[in-house]
């Protein structure tokens, strides 16, 4: 059994009796240098984390297997902490966690924010663009900083996405005698030295004239960089409703174009994953830029022509075929890869692709609809309807493993 003890910036004095006993009884004390310095010297062997941590962690745990190990962690070890990592590595049955108050709870206590009404984004080991998806007018977001420059990075990102008036509060060394607070707005933020141990509390406020981006599928077409190869807004919303994203699920976006389907899939929940497969390198590069700008930098982009480009990809929970349905073997490959309960959605615009989709519908059933969208546009001095090309949408769920 490995005991993980959360410790705050107040150190030994802030630990309850049970946590102190776990530290004193340990044969081996593990942790970062800062955490190890917060507890008194005992008979235990002290082991500082290797760098980088994750690659060396399995071997380290094997080395000390069978001994009484106590791991020191900052705050709540299960809140973006080493506790979660050890549970994934060794299983919950081998880990006992004695948490301290998390930095999130301390920050909300200082600010008077209800914890359940706050969104949390960590920049530790993650690109700052991940914050973008959490930005909504009136929302409160707590950002876990990744270094002294994080407040300036966050301020620039907020201002660049139309949230310059947002109030920012940087809370450093929470719980320690050196605890400090720095306030300002994103568009007027000046670089100031902050402790490496800090978080940034943001009250999102939209600048006049800026437009928010909803989390509901169907973002404006102008939100994406594209060369015309884009699943248009209305068709995109319908297609995503058929794909039915659920937390933790993986999507293949085949023939991704601008990547709009994969990006909106990822925006539905932070735990969703997606792979965008695009044959043209210029479009693949644009997909990456779209993903960063819209707050889902985790999108994996594969440049190559399907079905060959699908080799080695993890099995999907849903597949969207936005282009290339006529490619020999493509739909066969996508259908075979789907997990049980997975959804396949294929859009067809040409007669040839519609014929292929019709054959699959006759074979597997599902739902087949044709969408015809018309938009108002000028006709001389009047207004008329201009029709877009109709799109046939076939969707089907895999009910078995055969």
C-alpha positions as CSV (number, residue, x, y, z in Angstrom):
1,X,0.0,0.0,0.0
2,X,1.3,3.4,-1.0
3,X,0.0,6.4,1.1
4,X,-0.3,9.7,-0.7
5,X,-0.4,12.7,1.7
6,X,-1.5,16.1,0.5
7,X,0.4,18.9,2.1
8,X,-0.3,22.6,1.8
9,X,1.9,25.7,1.7
10,X,1.5,25.9,5.5
11,X,3.6,22.7,5.7
12,X,3.8,20.4,8.7
13,X,1.7,22.7,11.0
14,X,-1.3,22.3,8.6
15,X,-1.3,18.5,8.5
16,X,-3.9,16.6,10.5
17,X,-2.8,13.8,12.9
18,X,-3.5,11.0,10.4
19,X,-1.3,12.6,7.7
20,X,1.5,13.3,10.2
21,X,1.4,9.6,11.3
22,X,1.7,8.4,7.7
23,X,4.8,10.6,7.2
24,X,6.4,9.5,10.4
25,X,5.7,5.8,9.9
26,X,7.0,5.7,6.3
27,X,10.2,3.8,5.3
28,X,10.4,5.8,2.1
29,X,9.3,9.4,1.6
30,X,8.8,10.5,-2.1
31,X,8.0,13.8,-3.5
32,X,9.2,17.0,-5.1
33,X,12.1,18.8,-3.3
34,X,9.6,21.5,-2.1
35,X,7.3,19.0,-0.5
36,X,10.1,17.1,1.1
37,X,11.4,20.3,2.6
38,X,8.1,20.9,4.3
39,X,8.2,17.9,6.7
40,X,10.7,17.2,9.5
41,X,13.5,14.7,9.1
42,X,12.6,11.1,10.0
43,X,14.3,7.8,9.6
44,X,12.7,7.4,6.2
45,X,14.8,7.3,3.0
46,X,14.0,10.4,1.0
47,X,13.5,10.1,-2.8
48,X,13.0,13.1,-5.0
49,X,11.0,12.7,-8.2
50,X,13.0,11.9,-11.3
51,X,12.9,14.3,-14.2
52,X,10.9,13.8,-16.4
53,X,8.6,12.2,-13.9
54,X,6.1,10.1,-15.9
55,X,8.6,8.0,-17.9
56,X,10.6,7.1,-14.7
57,X,7.6,6.5,-12.4
58,X,6.9,2.8,-13.1
59,X,10.5,1.8,-12.5
60,X,10.7,3.9,-9.4
61,X,7.6,2.2,-7.9
62,X,9.0,-1.2,-8.7
63,X,12.2,-0.4,-6.9
64,X,10.4,0.3,-3.7
65,X,7.7,-2.3,-4.0
66,X,7.0,-4.0,-0.6
67,X,8.2,-1.1,1.5
68,X,6.1,1.4,3.4
69,X,6.0,4.3,0.9
70,X,4.6,7.7,1.6
71,X,4.2,10.1,-1.3
72,X,4.0,13.9,-0.6
73,X,1.8,15.9,-2.9
74,X,0.6,19.5,-3.1
75,X,-2.9,20.1,-1.7
76,X,-5.4,17.5,-2.9
77,X,-3.4,14.7,-4.7
78,X,-6.5,13.8,-6.7
79,X,-6.9,17.3,-8.2
80,X,-4.5,17.4,-11.2
81,X,-2.0,15.7,-8.9
82,X,0.3,12.7,-8.5
83,X,-2.5,10.7,-6.7
84,X,-4.5,10.4,-10.0
85,X,-1.3,9.3,-11.8
86,X,-0.5,6.6,-9.3
87,X,-4.1,5.3,-9.3
88,X,-3.9,5.0,-13.1
89,X,-0.5,3.2,-12.8
90,X,-1.1,0.9,-9.9
91,X,-4.8,0.7,-9.4
92,X,-7.0,2.2,-6.7
93,X,-6.6,-0.8,-4.4
94,X,-2.9,-0.1,-3.9
95,X,-3.3,3.6,-3.1
96,X,-4.5,5.4,0.0
97,X,-5.0,9.1,-0.3
98,X,-5.0,11.6,2.6
99,X,-5.9,14.8,0.9
100,X,-5.3,18.4,2.0
101,X,-7.4,21.4,1.0
102,X,-7.0,21.9,-2.7
103,X,-5.8,25.2,-4.2
104,X,-9.1,25.5,-5.9
105,X,-11.0,25.3,-2.6
106,X,-8.7,27.8,-1.1
107,X,-9.0,30.2,-4.0
108,X,-12.8,30.0,-4.0
109,X,-12.8,30.6,-0.2
110,X,-10.8,33.7,-0.7
111,X,-13.0,35.1,-3.5
112,X,-16.3,34.0,-2.2
113,X,-17.0,31.8,-5.3
114,X,-19.1,28.7,-5.0
115,X,-16.8,25.8,-6.1
116,X,-19.5,24.0,-8.1
117,X,-20.0,27.1,-10.2
118,X,-16.4,27.4,-11.3
119,X,-14.7,25.9,-14.4
120,X,-11.1,24.8,-14.0
121,X,-8.4,24.7,-16.7
122,X,-4.8,23.5,-16.0
123,X,-2.0,24.9,-18.1
124,X,0.5,22.5,-16.5
125,X,1.8,20.4,-19.4
126,X,-1.0,21.7,-21.6
127,X,-1.1,24.4,-24.3
128,X,-2.6,27.7,-23.2
129,X,-5.1,27.4,-26.1
130,X,-7.0,24.9,-24.0
131,X,-8.4,27.8,-22.0
132,X,-10.3,29.2,-25.0
133,X,-13.1,26.6,-24.9
134,X,-14.0,27.6,-21.3
135,X,-14.5,31.3,-22.2
136,X,-18.2,32.3,-21.9
137,X,-19.7,35.6,-20.8
138,X,-20.3,35.7,-17.1
139,X,-18.5,32.5,-16.3
140,X,-15.9,32.1,-13.6
141,X,-12.7,30.2,-14.5
142,X,-9.8,29.2,-12.3
143,X,-6.6,28.6,-14.3
144,X,-3.8,26.6,-12.8
145,X,-0.6,28.4,-13.8
146,X,2.4,26.7,-15.3
147,X,5.1,29.3,-14.4
148,X,5.6,32.9,-13.5
149,X,4.6,34.0,-17.1
150,X,1.2,32.3,-17.0
151,X,-0.8,35.4,-15.9
152,X,0.5,37.4,-18.9
153,X,-0.1,34.5,-21.2
154,X,-3.7,34.2,-19.9
155,X,-4.3,38.0,-20.2
156,X,-3.1,38.0,-23.8
157,X,-5.3,35.0,-24.7
158,X,-8.3,36.6,-23.1
159,X,-7.8,39.9,-24.9
160,X,-7.1,38.2,-28.2
161,X,-10.5,36.4,-28.1
162,X,-12.6,39.4,-27.2
163,X,-12.5,39.0,-23.4
164,X,-10.2,41.9,-22.6
165,X,-12.5,43.4,-19.9
166,X,-12.3,40.2,-17.9
167,X,-11.3,40.7,-14.3
168,X,-8.2,38.6,-13.3
169,X,-7.0,37.8,-9.8
170,X,-3.7,36.1,-9.3
171,X,-3.5,34.2,-6.0
172,X,0.0,33.1,-5.0
173,X,1.2,30.8,-2.2
174,X,-2.3,30.1,-0.9
175,X,-2.2,29.1,2.8
176,X,1.4,30.2,3.4
177,X,2.6,33.3,5.3
178,X,3.7,34.7,1.9
179,X,0.2,34.4,0.4
180,X,-0.5,37.3,-2.0
181,X,-3.1,38.7,-4.3
182,X,-2.8,40.7,-7.6
183,X,-5.8,42.1,-9.4
184,X,-6.4,43.7,-12.8
185,X,-8.1,43.2,-16.2
186,X,-6.8,41.2,-19.1
187,X,-6.6,44.2,-21.5
188,X,-4.7,46.3,-19.0
189,X,-2.5,43.5,-17.4
190,X,1.1,44.4,-16.8
191,X,3.8,41.8,-16.4
192,X,4.5,41.3,-12.7
193,X,6.6,38.7,-10.9
194,X,4.5,36.1,-9.3
195,X,5.3,33.0,-7.3
196,X,5.5,29.7,-9.3
197,X,2.8,28.5,-6.9
198,X,-0.2,30.5,-8.2
199,X,-3.5,30.3,-9.9
200,X,-5.5,32.8,-11.9
201,X,-9.1,33.5,-11.2
202,X,-11.0,34.9,-14.2
203,X,-14.4,36.5,-14.4
204,X,-15.2,36.4,-18.1
205,X,-16.5,39.6,-19.6
206,X,-17.0,40.1,-23.3
207,X,-15.7,43.3,-25.0
208,X,-18.3,45.5,-26.8
209,X,-18.9,44.2,-30.3
210,X,-17.3,40.8,-29.7
211,X,-19.4,37.7,-30.2
212,X,-19.3,34.7,-27.9
213,X,-19.0,31.2,-29.3
214,X,-21.6,28.7,-27.9
215,X,-20.8,25.2,-26.9
216,X,-23.8,23.9,-28.8
217,X,-22.8,22.5,-32.2
218,X,-23.4,24.8,-35.1
219,X,-20.7,27.5,-34.8
220,X,-20.8,30.2,-37.5
221,X,-18.9,29.2,-40.6
222,X,-16.8,32.3,-40.1
223,X,-15.3,30.8,-36.9
224,X,-13.2,28.5,-39.1
225,X,-10.4,29.1,-41.5
226,X,-11.3,27.2,-44.7
227,X,-11.0,27.2,-48.5
228,X,-14.7,26.3,-49.0
229,X,-14.2,22.6,-47.9
230,X,-16.3,23.0,-44.8
231,X,-19.4,21.2,-43.5
232,X,-21.7,24.2,-43.3
233,X,-23.3,25.3,-40.1
234,X,-26.8,23.8,-40.4
235,X,-25.6,20.5,-41.9
236,X,-22.8,20.4,-39.2
237,X,-25.4,20.8,-36.4
238,X,-27.5,18.0,-37.8
239,X,-24.5,15.7,-38.4
240,X,-23.2,16.2,-34.9
241,X,-26.7,15.4,-33.4
242,X,-26.4,12.1,-35.2
243,X,-22.9,11.5,-34.0
244,X,-24.2,12.1,-30.5
245,X,-20.9,12.8,-28.7
246,X,-20.6,11.5,-25.1
247,X,-17.9,12.3,-22.5
248,X,-14.7,10.3,-23.0
249,X,-15.6,9.1,-26.6
250,X,-13.3,9.2,-29.6
251,X,-14.3,10.4,-33.1
252,X,-12.7,9.8,-36.5
253,X,-13.4,12.8,-38.8
254,X,-12.5,11.3,-42.2
255,X,-12.0,13.8,-45.0
256,X,-11.9,16.5,-42.4
257,X,-11.6,19.6,-44.6
258,X,-11.5,22.4,-42.1
259,X,-11.9,20.1,-39.2
260,X,-15.2,21.6,-38.1
261,X,-16.9,18.4,-37.1
262,X,-13.9,17.1,-35.0
263,X,-13.5,20.5,-33.4
264,X,-17.2,20.9,-32.4
265,X,-17.1,17.3,-31.1
266,X,-14.2,18.2,-28.8
267,X,-15.9,21.3,-27.6
268,X,-18.9,19.3,-26.2
269,X,-16.8,18.0,-23.3
270,X,-13.2,18.2,-22.2
271,X,-12.8,14.5,-22.0
272,X,-13.7,13.9,-25.6
273,X,-11.0,12.9,-28.1
274,X,-10.9,13.2,-31.9
275,X,-8.7,12.4,-34.9
276,X,-9.0,14.5,-38.1
277,X,-7.9,12.7,-41.2
278,X,-7.2,15.0,-44.2
279,X,-5.3,14.2,-47.4
280,X,-4.1,17.7,-48.2
281,X,-1.3,19.1,-46.1
282,X,-2.5,22.8,-46.4
283,X,-5.9,21.9,-45.1
284,X,-4.4,19.7,-42.3
285,X,-2.3,22.8,-41.2
286,X,-5.5,24.9,-41.2
287,X,-7.2,22.3,-39.1
288,X,-4.5,22.6,-36.5
289,X,-4.9,26.4,-36.4
290,X,-8.7,26.1,-36.1
291,X,-8.3,23.7,-33.2
292,X,-6.0,26.1,-31.4
293,X,-8.1,29.1,-32.0
294,X,-11.3,27.3,-30.8
295,X,-9.8,25.9,-27.7
296,X,-9.3,22.2,-28.5
297,X,-5.5,21.9,-29.2
298,X,-5.8,18.2,-28.2
299,X,-7.2,17.4,-31.7
300,X,-4.9,14.9,-33.5
301,X,-4.4,15.7,-37.2
302,X,-3.4,12.9,-39.5
303,X,-2.3,13.9,-43.0
304,X,-3.0,11.1,-45.5
305,X,-5.6,9.6,-47.7
306,X,-8.2,7.2,-46.2
307,X,-8.5,4.3,-45.8
308,X,-4.8,3.8,-45.7
309,X,-4.3,6.7,-43.3
310,X,-6.6,4.9,-40.8
311,X,-4.0,2.3,-40.1
312,X,-2.9,2.1,-36.4
313,X,-5.6,4.6,-35.1
314,X,-7.4,3.6,-31.9
315,X,-10.9,2.2,-32.4
316,X,-13.5,5.0,-32.6
317,X,-16.8,5.4,-30.8
318,X,-18.1,7.5,-33.8
319,X,-17.0,8.1,-37.4
320,X,-17.9,11.0,-39.6
321,X,-17.2,10.7,-43.3
322,X,-17.5,14.2,-44.7
323,X,-15.7,13.4,-48.0
324,X,-14.4,10.4,-49.9
325,X,-17.3,8.1,-49.4
326,X,-16.7,6.7,-52.9
327,X,-13.1,5.7,-52.1
328,X,-12.9,1.9,-52.4
329,X,-13.1,0.2,-49.1
330,X,-13.5,3.4,-47.0
331,X,-16.9,2.8,-45.5
332,X,-16.1,-0.9,-45.0
333,X,-13.0,0.1,-43.0
334,X,-14.8,2.7,-40.9
335,X,-17.7,0.3,-40.1
336,X,-15.4,-2.5,-39.2
337,X,-13.4,-0.2,-36.8
338,X,-16.4,1.0,-34.9
339,X,-16.9,-0.1,-31.3
340,X,-20.2,-1.8,-30.4
341,X,-22.7,1.0,-30.0
342,X,-20.7,3.3,-32.2
343,X,-22.2,5.7,-34.7
344,X,-21.3,6.2,-38.3
345,X,-22.4,9.3,-40.1
346,X,-21.7,9.9,-43.8
347,X,-22.6,13.0,-45.8
348,X,-23.1,12.9,-49.5
349,X,-23.3,15.8,-52.0
350,X,-22.6,14.2,-55.4
351,X,-24.8,11.6,-57.1
352,X,-21.9,9.1,-57.0
353,X,-21.4,9.4,-53.2
354,X,-25.2,9.4,-52.7
355,X,-25.4,6.1,-54.6
356,X,-22.8,4.6,-52.3
357,X,-24.5,5.8,-49.2
358,X,-27.9,4.5,-50.5
359,X,-26.4,1.0,-51.0
360,X,-25.1,1.0,-47.4
361,X,-28.5,2.2,-46.2
362,X,-30.2,-0.7,-48.0
363,X,-27.7,-3.1,-46.3
364,X,-27.6,-1.8,-42.8
365,X,-30.6,0.5,-42.4
366,X,-30.2,3.5,-40.0
367,X,-31.5,6.9,-40.8
368,X,-31.3,8.6,-44.2
369,X,-32.3,12.3,-44.6
370,X,-31.7,15.0,-47.2
371,X,-31.1,18.5,-46.1
372,X,-31.9,21.5,-48.3
373,X,-30.9,24.9,-46.9
374,X,-31.9,28.2,-48.5
375,X,-30.5,31.6,-47.4
376,X,-32.0,35.0,-48.0
377,X,-30.0,37.1,-50.4
378,X,-30.5,40.2,-52.5
379,X,-32.3,39.9,-55.8
380,X,-32.0,43.4,-57.3
381,X,-33.7,45.7,-54.9
382,X,-35.6,42.8,-53.3
383,X,-34.7,39.7,-51.2
384,X,-35.1,36.1,-52.4
385,X,-34.0,32.7,-51.4
386,X,-30.8,31.2,-52.7
387,X,-30.5,27.4,-52.3
388,X,-27.4,25.6,-51.3
389,X,-26.6,22.2,-52.7
390,X,-28.6,19.6,-50.9
391,X,-26.8,17.2,-48.6
392,X,-27.8,13.6,-47.9
393,X,-27.0,12.4,-44.3
394,X,-26.9,8.7,-43.5
395,X,-26.4,7.7,-39.9
396,X,-26.4,4.2,-38.4
397,X,-25.5,2.7,-35.0
398,X,-23.5,-0.5,-34.7
399,X,-25.5,-2.8,-32.6
400,X,-23.3,-5.9,-32.5
401,X,-19.6,-7.0,-32.9
402,X,-20.0,-9.1,-36.0
